[in-house]
Amino acid sequence: MKKLEFEYGQGTMSACLPDQTDVFIPGETVPDPPCILEDQIEEATRYSVQHPIGMEPLTKLAHKGSKVTIVIPDIVKGGCQPTAHRKVAVKVILEELYQAGVEKKDILLIFSNGLHPRTTAAEMRQILGEHLFCEFYHTNQIISHDSEDWDHLVDLGTTERGDCVIMNKYVYDSDVAILIGHTQGNPYGGYSGGYKHCATGITHWRSIATHHIPSVMHGEDFTPVSGHSLMRHKFNEIGMHMEACMGKKFFGCDAVLDSASRQIEIHSGYIKEMQPLSWKTADQRTYVKWADKKYDVMIFGMPQDFHYGNGMGTNPIQMMQALSAQVIRHKRVMSDRCVILCSSLCNGYFHDERWPYLRELYELFQHDYMNILPDMDKYGELFGTNEEYIRKYRYAGAFHPYHGFSMMSCGHIAEMNTSAIYIVGAQEPGYARGMGLKTRATFEEALEDAMRKYVGPNPNILALPKAFKVSAVHLCRKEDAV
């Protein structure tokens, strides 16, 4: 038997699995492409910024009197190490702007949290580092995007497809708008960064409600993950619509990141031309052609605190999103009868401060003909305009209420693509069962039940330790075309 450890709460849970179980850990089983050496990162970033793709460098785009916005991803993305892309890129870009004659007073740093909780001062300090934080925070030149602040939003009408575009007015009004992003594998449209950054990070929920919805996320092109999905096309169209309305291009600076959020490659310039080049290298790290078969059982574990924050691995609706994210990434190696076994405390901790509306959504799901998660979509407008939940988003560190509906749209994908899902070790198993999941005390009991009911006595098993601890890949078979 093969003994493995899987994330569970703040620790791990052991599993004794058959010897033929295959194990994949991102960055270990198949090494990432080599990252840039730490002492060369600043030089590589500066070279990229000074030699942008498809547009003039910042020293020609900006001058004395130019108003500049620098848009930075929130804490959910990218890493906070001393040489993290955000820290280095902001520093280098500021040097270029000052060289062009831009004055410090005309620069505004904006965290692009979208519907995520607005970035706190402590998170700003962690992301930017002490020096940059102190240089700009105390003069009120670091802000977090507020998607409900209509004094600082601008309605740009719709794309040709008819998608609503409402964006941050500071960015719209600036003379130079800079997007610092990460080209890192993402189940929503293939990669973070590029036009996804502005389409989700500096918009309003009505814009996000044009793509984070069942009609887009349950389409055949969404799972397995792809950079050619309808969602990705919508991101690109929204970003380019912003550029057309602003009368200027975003200046992008995106880093291709490895499993530890270290820079592999850095690209700057016009996003329409720069994004495809970033993806060429990112594809090597992200779409890993490793498997020589499809798997009937996929096993991983959930910590309590990951990605969206503390409670992600215990809040039942967030759990469903996390389960589905693994399906979206790994569908190419899953058999049609695939079963998931996942350890989770599942203890009923919703983290009501961070997700004040999800307990109410969970209770609604248990009643009134709510048979599958997409049945909940009709409540999106009701929750998205709830003044108390909006107030908590703006002033109390909560997710925007519409964010829960993108979670539920994603959450249904796990049910769509599996025969069964077992939550292992649930302390309050009723929450898992309320989402349509099965429960067992141990991995061994769950596997025995799955073999008896779904996959037979000799299933192909894939174990994914550290599934939520390192930056994931989109696992493929050796013969897959992506």
C-alpha angles and dihedrals in degrees: 000000000000116000116209137170123228130190115268123168108310093339140024141279123221125232129189105209134177116280092245091063111125117222127206126184118176113246092009109058090042113017119235119243109275115281126224112272112255095242090053100047097090092048092048091049092049092049091051093049092047093048104043123180117245099354144056120280120259092257088067098036094052134048140161108311095026115137108222131192121194112198115205130186117249128245093283092074140052119007133274103228117134091263096041114144095247094052094047098039095051091049093049094044092051090053090053092048093049090049088055090055099258111151121229092237090063096057124092124187113209126190108218099217095148106184093347118104110289111263114265125222090250091054091047089054091047094049099042101031128238099287099050092041094054092043094060111015099069092053091052092249096129116071138163118234112258109203091193099049100106092182086068103035128086126204110224097182116234141317119249087267089057099253116151115244119197115161144178110285095211088061093042093052097045122103092222122028116193125192117198108195148162125239094212129144111273129176089220104077101335102278143029117233127044115070091339087073096062096032092060106019105054102028141089128261091254088061092047089048088068093068112013090071138105095257089061103030096046094051122116091248094057100064120079094036116260140172088223099061126123088252091058092047089053092051090052093046093049092048093048091046088056090052092049092050093044092048091228140078123247112248102227128199111184129173123206103226133205130217091287094045093255120146116261095170137351127215129184136183139048106013096215089061100028098050096065091050091052089051094055092067094033090056090062091056099036110036096056113189098206112121122089094192144023120262130233095194127038118191129192141136137235125223116212093241121044143119101348093029145259110350095030090115097044105036103093097221093046088047089057091052091051092049091050093048089061091049092050091051097043105032091111090066098039121100121228090256096045119154125199124217112192131172116221136156087228088184100155094260103148096169091229094195092059097036104024094166103044096082088056091048091049091052091048089053090060093060148037101045094307097154099153132020095254087064086072093062092090089071094059095099092045094053095035090061098039103130096207093051090045090051090053090050092051100042112012108051098258132140114255109264094241090060089076091063093056086051091053093045088055093040094065092061092077091057091045093056107036138065092220142344122216122200108206122208099007111174091198101028094177089077091058093045088049087063093050095261128136121234134214133165097232140023089242093057091046093050092048091052093046092051092050095048109026122006108030130234099302109042125168104248128201119193119199110191114183090022091152099026100069132035105280130231131220098246118217140179116254092252097045119121112217 
